[in-house]
């Protein structure tokens, strides 16, 4: 399964950029974001094709 991860602006919460990753990568990205107090939004990617 693939997920879209969006980095959010600290002030207004709008998406600054996004990337699509596989499920195995999500945990590492969440840990990195938490380490620097970065706001992210994760959702299933619309096109699940690999």
PyMOL Python script that loads the backbone (N, CA, C, O; Angstrom):
from pymol import cmd

cmd.read_pdbstr("""\
ATOM      1  N   UNK A   1       0.843  -1.169   0.000  1.00  0.00           N
ATOM      2  CA  UNK A   1       0.000   0.000   0.000  1.00  0.00           C
ATOM      3  C   UNK A   1       0.896   1.242   0.000  1.00  0.00           C
ATOM      4  O   UNK A   1       1.988   1.234   0.568  1.00  0.00           O
ATOM      5  N   UNK A   2       0.418   2.302  -0.643  1.00  0.00           N
ATOM      6  CA  UNK A   2       1.186   3.539  -0.729  1.00  0.00           C
ATOM      7  C   UNK A   2       0.428   4.661  -0.029  1.00  0.00           C
ATOM      8  O   UNK A   2      -0.802   4.681  -0.007  1.00  0.00           O
ATOM      9  N   UNK A   3       1.180   5.589   0.539  1.00  0.00           N
ATOM     10  CA  UNK A   3       0.603   6.695   1.277  1.00  0.00           C
ATOM     11  C   UNK A   3       1.150   8.016   0.773  1.00  0.00           C
ATOM     12  O   UNK A   3       2.309   8.108   0.368  1.00  0.00           O
ATOM     13  N   UNK A   4       0.307   9.037   0.803  1.00  0.00           N
ATOM     14  CA  UNK A   4       0.744  10.391   0.503  1.00  0.00           C
ATOM     15  C   UNK A   4       1.015  11.069   1.837  1.00  0.00           C
ATOM     16  O   UNK A   4       0.164  11.068   2.727  1.00  0.00           O
ATOM     17  N   UNK A   5       2.195  11.645   1.969  1.00  0.00           N
ATOM     18  CA  UNK A   5       2.560  12.361   3.184  1.00  0.00           C
ATOM     19  C   UNK A   5       2.771  13.822   2.810  1.00  0.00           C
ATOM     20  O   UNK A   5       3.593  14.148   1.954  1.00  0.00           O
ATOM     21  N   UNK A   6       2.012  14.694   3.469  1.00  0.00           N
ATOM     22  CA  UNK A   6       2.108  16.129   3.203  1.00  0.00           C
ATOM     23  C   UNK A   6       2.743  16.826   4.396  1.00  0.00           C
ATOM     24  O   UNK A   6       2.348  16.608   5.542  1.00  0.00           O
ATOM     25  N   UNK A   7       3.724  17.659   4.114  1.00  0.00           N
ATOM     26  CA  UNK A   7       4.322  18.486   5.157  1.00  0.00           C
ATOM     27  C   UNK A   7       3.465  19.737   5.270  1.00  0.00           C
ATOM     28  O   UNK A   7       3.153  20.372   4.263  1.00  0.00           O
ATOM     29  N   UNK A   8       3.086  20.090   6.487  1.00  0.00           N
ATOM     30  CA  UNK A   8       2.161  21.196   6.709  1.00  0.00           C
ATOM     31  C   UNK A   8       2.880  22.439   7.235  1.00  0.00           C
ATOM     32  O   UNK A   8       3.848  22.345   7.989  1.00  0.00           O
ATOM     33  N   UNK A   9       2.386  23.592   6.823  1.00  0.00           N
ATOM     34  CA  UNK A   9       2.900  24.864   7.298  1.00  0.00           C
ATOM     35  C   UNK A   9       2.613  25.002   8.791  1.00  0.00           C
ATOM     36  O   UNK A   9       1.519  24.672   9.250  1.00  0.00           O
ATOM     37  N   UNK A  10       3.589  25.487   9.543  1.00  0.00           N
ATOM     38  CA  UNK A  10       3.420  25.619  10.995  1.00  0.00           C
ATOM     39  C   UNK A  10       2.399  26.675  11.379  1.00  0.00           C
ATOM     40  O   UNK A  10       1.794  26.584  12.447  1.00  0.00           O
ATOM     41  N   UNK A  11       2.195  27.675  10.532  1.00  0.00           N
ATOM     42  CA  UNK A  11       1.313  28.783  10.883  1.00  0.00           C
ATOM     43  C   UNK A  11      -0.141  28.471  10.574  1.00  0.00           C
ATOM     44  O   UNK A  11      -0.995  28.552  11.457  1.00  0.00           O
ATOM     45  N   UNK A  12      -0.432  28.116   9.323  1.00  0.00           N
ATOM     46  CA  UNK A  12      -1.837  27.943   8.944  1.00  0.00           C
ATOM     47  C   UNK A  12      -2.234  26.516   8.571  1.00  0.00           C
ATOM     48  O   UNK A  12      -3.397  26.267   8.255  1.00  0.00           O
ATOM     49  N   UNK A  13      -1.302  25.590   8.600  1.00  0.00           N
ATOM     50  CA  UNK A  13      -1.629  24.193   8.363  1.00  0.00           C
ATOM     51  C   UNK A  13      -1.831  23.798   6.915  1.00  0.00           C
ATOM     52  O   UNK A  13      -2.252  22.675   6.636  1.00  0.00           O
ATOM     53  N   UNK A  14      -1.536  24.707   5.975  1.00  0.00           N
ATOM     54  CA  UNK A  14      -1.676  24.342   4.560  1.00  0.00           C
ATOM     55  C   UNK A  14      -0.519  23.440   4.137  1.00  0.00           C
ATOM     56  O   UNK A  14       0.573  23.503   4.701  1.00  0.00           O
ATOM     57  N   UNK A  15      -0.777  22.606   3.140  1.00  0.00           N
ATOM     58  CA  UNK A  15       0.248  21.694   2.644  1.00  0.00           C
ATOM     59  C   UNK A  15       1.347  22.470   1.930  1.00  0.00           C
ATOM     60  O   UNK A  15       1.078  23.276   1.040  1.00  0.00           O
ATOM     61  N   UNK A  16       2.581  22.216   2.333  1.00  0.00           N
ATOM     62  CA  UNK A  16       3.739  22.880   1.735  1.00  0.00           C
ATOM     63  C   UNK A  16       4.289  22.035   0.591  1.00  0.00           C
ATOM     64  O   UNK A  16       4.615  22.557  -0.476  1.00  0.00           O
ATOM     65  N   UNK A  17       4.391  20.727   0.818  1.00  0.00           N
ATOM     66  CA  UNK A  17       4.801  19.791  -0.224  1.00  0.00           C
ATOM     67  C   UNK A  17       4.293  18.408   0.141  1.00  0.00           C
ATOM     68  O   UNK A  17       3.823  18.181   1.255  1.00  0.00           O
ATOM     69  N   UNK A  18       4.392  17.490  -0.804  1.00  0.00           N
ATOM     70  CA  UNK A  18       3.925  16.135  -0.528  1.00  0.00           C
ATOM     71  C   UNK A  18       4.772  15.124  -1.271  1.00  0.00           C
ATOM     72  O   UNK A  18       5.453  15.446  -2.245  1.00  0.00           O
ATOM     73  N   UNK A  19       4.715  13.902  -0.792  1.00  0.00           N
ATOM     74  CA  UNK A  19       5.414  12.800  -1.427  1.00  0.00           C
ATOM     75  C   UNK A  19       4.587  11.535  -1.246  1.00  0.00           C
ATOM     76  O   UNK A  19       3.809  11.432  -0.298  1.00  0.00           O
ATOM     77  N   UNK A  20       4.748  10.583  -2.136  1.00  0.00           N
ATOM     78  CA  UNK A  20       4.064   9.299  -2.028  1.00  0.00           C
ATOM     79  C   UNK A  20       5.123   8.244  -1.727  1.00  0.00           C
ATOM     80  O   UNK A  20       6.132   8.135  -2.424  1.00  0.00           O
ATOM     81  N   UNK A  21       4.869   7.466  -0.666  1.00  0.00           N
ATOM     82  CA  UNK A  21       5.826   6.452  -0.231  1.00  0.00           C
ATOM     83  C   UNK A  21       5.117   5.133   0.018  1.00  0.00           C
ATOM     84  O   UNK A  21       3.893   5.084   0.143  1.00  0.00           O
ATOM     85  N   UNK A  22       5.902   4.063   0.087  1.00  0.00           N
ATOM     86  CA  UNK A  22       5.312   2.770   0.420  1.00  0.00           C
ATOM     87  C   UNK A  22       5.133   2.654   1.935  1.00  0.00           C
ATOM     88  O   UNK A  22       5.704   3.432   2.698  1.00  0.00           O
ATOM     89  N   UNK A  23       4.353   1.697   2.349  1.00  0.00           N
ATOM     90  CA  UNK A  23       4.005   1.542   3.762  1.00  0.00           C
ATOM     91  C   UNK A  23       5.240   1.350   4.641  1.00  0.00           C
ATOM     92  O   UNK A  23       5.260   1.801   5.786  1.00  0.00           O
ATOM     93  N   UNK A  24       6.255   0.693   4.122  1.00  0.00           N
ATOM     94  CA  UNK A  24       7.462   0.436   4.917  1.00  0.00           C
ATOM     95  C   UNK A  24       8.218   1.714   5.268  1.00  0.00           C
ATOM     96  O   UNK A  24       8.978   1.728   6.236  1.00  0.00           O
ATOM     97  N   UNK A  25       8.028   2.776   4.510  1.00  0.00           N
ATOM     98  CA  UNK A  25       8.742   4.032   4.732  1.00  0.00           C
ATOM     99  C   UNK A  25       8.035   4.979   5.695  1.00  0.00           C
ATOM    100  O   UNK A  25       8.651   5.917   6.202  1.00  0.00           O
ATOM    101  N   UNK A  26       6.768   4.748   5.950  1.00  0.00           N
ATOM    102  CA  UNK A  26       5.976   5.692   6.743  1.00  0.00           C
ATOM    103  C   UNK A  26       6.529   5.858   8.151  1.00  0.00           C
ATOM    104  O   UNK A  26       6.650   6.988   8.626  1.00  0.00           O
ATOM    105  N   UNK A  27       6.864   4.780   8.824  1.00  0.00           N
ATOM    106  CA  UNK A  27       7.349   4.856  10.196  1.00  0.00           C
ATOM    107  C   UNK A  27       8.582   5.757  10.309  1.00  0.00           C
ATOM    108  O   UNK A  27       8.656   6.589  11.213  1.00  0.00           O
ATOM    109  N   UNK A  28       9.527   5.600   9.420  1.00  0.00           N
ATOM    110  CA  UNK A  28      10.737   6.423   9.452  1.00  0.00           C
ATOM    111  C   UNK A  28      10.442   7.895   9.237  1.00  0.00           C
ATOM    112  O   UNK A  28      11.040   8.756   9.882  1.00  0.00           O
ATOM    113  N   UNK A  29       9.529   8.180   8.337  1.00  0.00           N
ATOM    114  CA  UNK A  29       9.169   9.570   8.057  1.00  0.00           C
ATOM    115  C   UNK A  29       8.467  10.187   9.258  1.00  0.00           C
ATOM    116  O   UNK A  29       8.719  11.343   9.599  1.00  0.00           O
ATOM    117  N   UNK A  30       7.598   9.431   9.894  1.00  0.00           N
ATOM    118  CA  UNK A  30       6.914   9.925  11.097  1.00  0.00           C
ATOM    119  C   UNK A  30       7.930  10.204  12.200  1.00  0.00           C
ATOM    120  O   UNK A  30       7.836  11.226  12.880  1.00  0.00           O
ATOM    121  N   UNK A  31       8.882   9.323  12.384  1.00  0.00           N
ATOM    122  CA  UNK A  31       9.912   9.528  13.414  1.00  0.00           C
ATOM    123  C   UNK A  31      10.751  10.776  13.121  1.00  0.00           C
ATOM    124  O   UNK A  31      11.059  11.544  14.033  1.00  0.00           O
ATOM    125  N   UNK A  32      11.121  10.977  11.855  1.00  0.00           N
ATOM    126  CA  UNK A  32      11.898  12.165  11.490  1.00  0.00           C
ATOM    127  C   UNK A  32      11.100  13.434  11.743  1.00  0.00           C
ATOM    128  O   UNK A  32      11.637  14.410  12.267  1.00  0.00           O
ATOM    129  N   UNK A  33       9.830  13.429  11.378  1.00  0.00           N
ATOM    130  CA  UNK A  33       8.982  14.602  11.582  1.00  0.00           C
ATOM    131  C   UNK A  33       8.831  14.893  13.079  1.00  0.00           C
ATOM    132  O   UNK A  33       8.876  16.052  13.492  1.00  0.00           O
ATOM    133  N   UNK A  34       8.656  13.869  13.874  1.00  0.00           N
ATOM    134  CA  UNK A  34       8.506  14.053  15.314  1.00  0.00           C
ATOM    135  C   UNK A  34       9.782  14.609  15.936  1.00  0.00           C
ATOM    136  O   UNK A  34       9.718  15.421  16.858  1.00  0.00           O
ATOM    137  N   UNK A  35      10.923  14.184  15.446  1.00  0.00           N
ATOM    138  CA  UNK A  35      12.200  14.635  15.999  1.00  0.00           C
ATOM    139  C   UNK A  35      12.412  16.136  15.827  1.00  0.00           C
ATOM    140  O   UNK A  35      13.092  16.771  16.633  1.00  0.00           O
ATOM    141  N   UNK A  36      11.822  16.702  14.764  1.00  0.00           N
ATOM    142  CA  UNK A  36      11.996  18.146  14.518  1.00  0.00           C
ATOM    143  C   UNK A  36      10.687  18.912  14.691  1.00  0.00           C
ATOM    144  O   UNK A  36      10.571  20.059  14.260  1.00  0.00           O
ATOM    145  N   UNK A  37       9.711  18.277  15.318  1.00  0.00           N
ATOM    146  CA  UNK A  37       8.385  18.892  15.576  1.00  0.00           C
ATOM    147  C   UNK A  37       7.718  19.404  14.303  1.00  0.00           C
ATOM    148  O   UNK A  37       7.115  20.477  14.286  1.00  0.00           O
ATOM    149  N   UNK A  38       7.837  18.628  13.259  1.00  0.00           N
ATOM    150  CA  UNK A  38       7.244  18.991  11.970  1.00  0.00           C
ATOM    151  C   UNK A  38       5.836  18.416  11.876  1.00  0.00           C
ATOM    152  O   UNK A  38       5.600  17.262  12.235  1.00  0.00           O
ATOM    153  N   UNK A  39       4.911  19.227  11.394  1.00  0.00           N
ATOM    154  CA  UNK A  39       3.522  18.779  11.229  1.00  0.00           C
ATOM    155  C   UNK A  39       3.383  18.079   9.881  1.00  0.00           C
ATOM    156  O   UNK A  39       3.800  18.613   8.853  1.00  0.00           O
ATOM    157  N   UNK A  40       2.796  16.884   9.888  1.00  0.00           N
ATOM    158  CA  UNK A  40       2.557  16.144   8.645  1.00  0.00           C
ATOM    159  C   UNK A  40       1.141  15.592   8.655  1.00  0.00           C
ATOM    160  O   UNK A  40       0.510  15.447   9.702  1.00  0.00           O
ATOM    161  N   UNK A  41       0.663  15.288   7.449  1.00  0.00           N
ATOM    162  CA  UNK A  41      -0.655  14.681   7.263  1.00  0.00           C
ATOM    163  C   UNK A  41      -0.444  13.467   6.377  1.00  0.00           C
ATOM    164  O   UNK A  41       0.191  13.564   5.327  1.00  0.00           O
ATOM    165  N   UNK A  42      -0.970  12.333   6.792  1.00  0.00           N
ATOM    166  CA  UNK A  42      -0.775  11.087   6.045  1.00  0.00           C
ATOM    167  C   UNK A  42      -2.128  10.538   5.627  1.00  0.00           C
ATOM    168  O   UNK A  42      -3.059  10.468   6.429  1.00  0.00           O
ATOM    169  N   UNK A  43      -2.226  10.148   4.356  1.00  0.00           N
ATOM    170  CA  UNK A  43      -3.456   9.521   3.867  1.00  0.00           C
ATOM    171  C   UNK A  43      -3.090   8.506   2.789  1.00  0.00           C
ATOM    172  O   UNK A  43      -2.022   8.594   2.184  1.00  0.00           O
ATOM    173  N   UNK A  44      -3.972   7.547   2.550  1.00  0.00           N
ATOM    174  CA  UNK A  44      -3.699   6.582   1.478  1.00  0.00           C
ATOM    175  C   UNK A  44      -3.574   7.323   0.143  1.00  0.00           C
ATOM    176  O   UNK A  44      -4.323   8.259  -0.133  1.00  0.00           O
ATOM    177  N   UNK A  45      -2.632   6.895  -0.663  1.00  0.00           N
ATOM    178  CA  UNK A  45      -2.446   7.516  -1.980  1.00  0.00           C
ATOM    179  C   UNK A  45      -3.633   7.167  -2.864  1.00  0.00           C
ATOM    180  O   UNK A  45      -4.153   6.053  -2.804  1.00  0.00           O
ATOM    181  N   UNK A  46      -4.056   8.109  -3.677  1.00  0.00           N
ATOM    182  CA  UNK A  46      -5.208   7.889  -4.547  1.00  0.00           C
ATOM    183  C   UNK A  46      -4.948   6.803  -5.566  1.00  0.00           C
ATOM    184  O   UNK A  46      -5.819   5.971  -5.817  1.00  0.00           O
ATOM    185  N   UNK A  47      -3.779   6.795  -6.151  1.00  0.00           N
ATOM    186  CA  UNK A  47      -3.417   5.751  -7.115  1.00  0.00           C
ATOM    187  C   UNK A  47      -2.503   4.781  -6.431  1.00  0.00           C
ATOM    188  O   UNK A  47      -1.322   5.070  -6.238  1.00  0.00           O
ATOM    189  N   UNK A  48      -3.022   3.634  -6.058  1.00  0.00           N
ATOM    190  CA  UNK A  48      -2.258   2.660  -5.303  1.00  0.00           C
ATOM    191  C   UNK A  48      -1.344   1.810  -6.175  1.00  0.00           C
ATOM    192  O   UNK A  48      -0.726   0.869  -5.677  1.00  0.00           O
ATOM    193  N   UNK A  49      -1.245   2.121  -7.467  1.00  0.00           N
ATOM    194  CA  UNK A  49      -0.385   1.337  -8.369  1.00  0.00           C
ATOM    195  C   UNK A  49       1.080   1.496  -7.964  1.00  0.00           C
ATOM    196  O   UNK A  49       1.516   2.593  -7.616  1.00  0.00           O
ATOM    197  N   UNK A  50       1.833   0.403  -8.011  1.00  0.00           N
ATOM    198  CA  UNK A  50       3.240   0.440  -7.608  1.00  0.00           C
ATOM    199  C   UNK A  50       4.125   0.871  -8.730  1.00  0.00           C
ATOM    200  O   UNK A  50       5.341   0.955  -8.560  1.00  0.00           O
TER     201      UNK A  50
END
""", "prot")
cmd.dss("prot")
cmd.show_as("cartoon", "prot")
cmd.util.cbc("prot")
cmd.orient("prot")
